[in-house]
């Protein structure tokens, strides 16, 4: 484990039980240790989370997924084509009007991310400063992270219904907020389908944030009941519940 981030990783693991943490960096340079696979953005994320592999997305060569090309601004896709995908093909929305409202509310793709490469690195192997930190967490773990994120200052998380999984890569940057991504249904059950099952568990959520917010959350873990602090109020006694 890289000593640079060992303390943060161990604290998150010990207090919150979160094992899967990756770093996202935007760069025009790709170090040799990053491996290219035949992937979509969402399968690349899963590969990094679950196989502990350094991999990357090349924005010059495009995605296997047209949605990934659209969200990561790899190629220009017209709103009409987006409507075709979401309304006609996938039937995510009933009509173009609803789909267009969704498109207007999408997080802006940030200038900092308009590099050739998006580097995905298990945080334990990261040697540089991340742009975004991403965690794979259960609902209960996610609730605690969200609680820690407002310990010092209340700020609503960024949540958008029907948002693609790949948007979690860049969504926190312009908003400077924690982004909660439910992993798109298509990425869970279609693109995430493997011979032996599914890449994503139904209990898997992605929570991503700017590196600065991640560092603040680490500070709050011993201070907050969502982290390691033990509340002074004793739990109430109640009648037994059959488990």
Buried (B, 14 or more C-beta within 10 A) or exposed (E): EEEBBEEBBEBBEEBBEBEBBBBBBBBEEBEEEBEEEEBBBBBBBBBBBEEEBBBBBBBEEBBEBBBBBBBBBBEEBEEEEBBBBBBEEBEBBEEBEBBBEBBEEBBEBBEEBEBBBBBBBBBBBBEEEBBBBBBBBBEEBBBBBBBBBBBEEEEEBBBBEBBBBBBBBBBBBBBEBBBBBBBBEBBBBEBBEEEEEBBBEEEBBBBBBBBEBBEBBBBBBEEBBBBBBEEEEEEEEEEEEEE
